Amino acid sequence: MPDVNEARLQMNQAIEINGLQKSYGDTSVLNDFNLSVPEGNIFGLIGPNGAGKSTLIGILTGLLDYDNGKIILNGRELNEQNELIIKREVASVLQPPLLFEHFTSHDFLHYICDIYEIDPETRQLKMDSLLEYLGLTEFEHAKINKLSAGSRKKLSFCAAILSDPEILFLDEPFESIDVISIGRMKTILNRLQQKGVTIIITSHILEIVETLCDDIAILHNQKIIAYLDSETRKELQKDATLSEIFESYVQVEQPKNDVLKWL
Amino acid sequence: MLRKLIYLNWSAFLNRLTNFQTFLVVGYIIFLLILFSNLLGSALVIVLFDQNPIITDQLPWLTAEIHQLITLIFANVLWILHFSFTSTRLLNMEENRKLLAYGYPVKKLSWYLNLMGFFHPLNLIYNFTWLVFLLMQIQNLMYIPVVITVVLLNYAVIYSIKHRFLKIVEKRFKIVVFSALFLIFGTIQAIAIISRQFEQIIAHYLPSIEIINSYLFYTPGGLLQYTATGTYNLPTASAIYGFSALLIFMIFRDHFFKTREGLQKPVRERKIFKRNKRWHYLKKWLGLNAGKFYHYVFSHSYNRLQLLTIALIPAVYIPLLLQLGNSYYSALLIPTMLAAIPVALLAMGMANMFGYENKEFLLHKQFPVSFEKQLKERFLGIIVVPLLIFYLITTAEIIYLPQLGSVVEIYVANTFFFVCFTLVFLWASFYYYKKVNYSSFSFKHPIIPQKVTFMMMFLIFGLGYAVFAPLGEYQIYRLWVMGGLIIAIGIYLWRDMDLLVRAFNKHILQPVWAEAEQ
């Protein structure tokens, strides 16, 4: 089983997590969790339901406290002292997306720009282009709570991009989104990568993860059980799809052959 | 099939009930029984009381015309009550629509849902009261089918009118609310005037009672009354019966088709493309956080209704109390009611503190702005607006109601009232969040429940007695005590404002996160 690549530790790491522990009451979600993500990487984090992906993103975006461990984002330790500086450099799209339900898309994006102190000219340019590119212009003055699931996700994506993040966390970013918009979102992500932005994606759509991500880690049983960098993936994917590789690591119990014999 | 449908609807209803809601349902059943006995009892008494010799001896003024006037007024009041209480939201379309996916025939479903709506306890109570009230007054057996048909027609018409009326309310909320306000205020004032000069007014209108009765016969209650008491022959009765039956058939057919359409074509929620200026003004005046808070509070119709209630109660009662002159009660109740207005606004604000935006707080927490600062801005906004209202009211009291006390007395007493409740709400928002569900300041139910409203009324009037009751020469000591407590509470509030941030991080964040993940 490939482990966290030693050579990667020598590179500039956007995210370094050591010995992270998190539990909800008696239920442990992350235990002695370690992970390093290189700068400028589009990093895929995959795992079965309930593996702790969203909790990990919650912790990394400063929403959840953790019990133990050390987290370094962009060279700064995540603690009370650095919290606000890190928050300025980090953006996220959570699942379900967090939006201001009683605002219009226009007012919501302006609110985000106000928070990140983006000047009026730049914000107008960015907002107009993002809304147009992702097909949201016609909903600019629609109330957010009336938007479809896909439009909500895209709007949350726009808000995250507007703040010019250096690390971008995307939790299930392609869920409910149409094929054309997925293509456009991928283009935006590739452009951001070229600018040096580190992107962490969790998704159950392995075909997208496979084509978009550089490195992929599999999270299972509270830990990273496999770290597949691009070289390792190339090697493994000669004989198997990512989905098959994933199943082999997670070792899901196979149902009996005759379980659906009635069908 | 009908039996299965009733079983499904009952199961869906019962399974959703929490313990607290079950308790409310029991209360509702008791309310229905009381309502039924009151309505039926009133109908019996009103129809029969002129036939009792003891009553006619004691009430010599009770002529046939006056009795007719009383029955007509009762019929109209009953009609207004019937109109107000007929629920048009009896059909659980969302749940029942799912049955179509399992092959339930749409025609039967539509017909059964209408039938179930008719058999709602409230409809049964009112229709049965009408039947008893009218059948007791009939002159001939041929009136029976006419009365039954007209009662059914009345139900169908009320149902149709109310359905349309609700749509008007949704579209013209402000006009309807202000009209209602004007109507209620005018009615109460009129009742107050009539009750003061009851005998003169009755004496003045007594000669015209027959004319009044003749007008009242054309009102909805009067028309129903006429089907039982009017004089008509068999052809006329047949014509009324036939015409009413035809109308009932057409209206029910219309209901049937509307229900079928509603089942098959769920209303798509409109995307609202209206630009709302409210947010821009609020952002300008109160800032990003407090502005957003008020924008959300006013987005919810329940809060608008609460605001209306807060405005309505003093608007109705204070003029009435002022008409009573300088009594002990008006000296106590007027300042208490006025002091309660900003307190009620404060309560509304605190109940919404983490309310409508509970999940959105996760986004606020991600912003590169101290979360403590964001919450403090909101909290200050919640205090500042009621404080402004407080100063306006206090100044108006000093100018227009000097009989309530001196400038110092009014200012100190009102300030004391306000800071006491600020403290209560701050503590409540911290400690009550431990019980996240169904507490007075819950993030899941950011409206003030009735039990808390009652408790607050009790506290407001309790404190009102302590603060505003005239004490004569001891007044000065109370002023000193209140002044000292204002300073102490003020220092505490200023120093412990992070209580709200701690409340959020300690009690709210985890459930909100868990809920957001679902």
Interface residues (C-beta under 8 A of the other chain):
Chain A: Y24 S54 G58 T61 G62 L63 L64 L84 I85 K87 R88 V90 A91 S92 L94 Q95 P96 L98 L99 F100 E101 H102 F103 T104 D107 Y111 D114 I115 Y116 F139 H141 A142 K143 K146 L147
Chain B: E269 R270 K271 I272 F273 K274 R275 N276 W279 L288 K292 H295 Y296 S299 Y356 E357 K359 E360 L362 L363 K365 Q366 F367 P368 V369 S370 L509 Q510 W513 A516 E517
